[in-house]
Amino acid sequence: MRRPLIAGNWKMHKTVRETLDYIRRFRDLVSGVTDREIMIAPPFTALYAAGEALAGSSIRLGAQNAHWAEAGAFTGEISPVMLKECGVTYVIIGHSERRHIFGETDEMICKRLSGVMGAGLRPILCIGETLEEREAGKTFEVLERQVKAALQGFAAEDLRELVVAYEPVWAIGTGKTATPEQAQEAQAYVRRLLADFGGKEFAEGIRILYGGSVKPENISALMAQPDVDGALVGGASLDPETFARIVKYA
Ligand SMILES: O=C[C@H](O)COP(=O)(O)O
């Protein structure tokens, strides 16, 4: 049985002070929740303070990206070791905004994944097709390319902590959520790709999240799908009350 993971990706939102206010309210709102894992990923600048504010709580801290090296001449990048020091557990890798706005390639994403794994952190690998690719009937082809490229060179036994997030690009920040059936179809396919990579047992143990305009109103129907093991929530994770409602979906 895969334990659900409800993760909030704040993107480039919230100062340190706003992060601390949020955590104070959010901790109380989700204090009774034990049957699912919760994660928030504030911007880098707020991670250290967030890590301290989350001490003693079961809410996990996430980062929105990581470089593959421990240290070096990589202006503007943050290493997995630095994130670990802040109390980070999960790292989002290959988010569509990194791929499409900042030109991150499948090759870079594979290297970032390796840095994250090497530091003992848990990667959340984001994949997903654009609207154009979906309309051209290329969804499965894109997912296959992204999964294979990211996992190239890894052994399945090293990837037991991997989380995959299926985020159709057309559903991100658009208010246009994939239907539960669309999410299930794509995520069942991703699980088949994972089985091809590391065997059925490996694939059955990997959590696959859905991301793209998740809200309190649509989370339950998405979570009812057999291959939807959680959610990666953007906009609706910015308000603690709204995110707590998503976390507490029935
Ligand atoms: O990482 C989160 C996704 O990009 C979804 O964002 P959204 O919930 O604002 O559509």
The ligand as an SDF file (V2000), in Angstrom:
LIG
                    3D

 10  9  0  0  0  0  0  0  0  0999 V2000
    4.0910   22.0250   -9.0680 O   0  0  0  0  0  0  0  0  0  0  0  0
    2.8980   22.2960   -9.1730 C   0  0  0  0  0  0  0  0  0  0  0  0
    2.2750   22.3950  -10.4680 C   0  0  0  0  0  0  0  0  0  0  0  0
    3.0040   23.1900  -11.3360 O   0  0  0  0  0  0  0  0  0  0  0  0
    0.8080   22.7150  -10.4320 C   0  0  0  0  0  0  0  0  0  0  0  0
    0.5530   24.0810  -10.2750 O   0  0  0  0  0  0  0  0  0  0  0  0
   -0.9740   24.5570  -10.1070 P   0  0  0  0  0  0  0  0  0  0  0  0
   -1.5590   23.7370   -9.0010 O   0  0  0  0  0  0  0  0  0  0  0  0
   -0.8870   26.0140   -9.7620 O   0  0  0  0  0  0  0  0  0  0  0  0
   -1.6420   24.2800  -11.4030 O   0  0  0  0  0  0  0  0  0  0  0  0
  1  2  2  0
  2  3  1  0
  3  4  1  0
  3  5  1  0
  5  6  1  0
  6  7  1  0
  7  8  2  0
  7  9  1  0
  7 10  1  0
M  END
$$$$
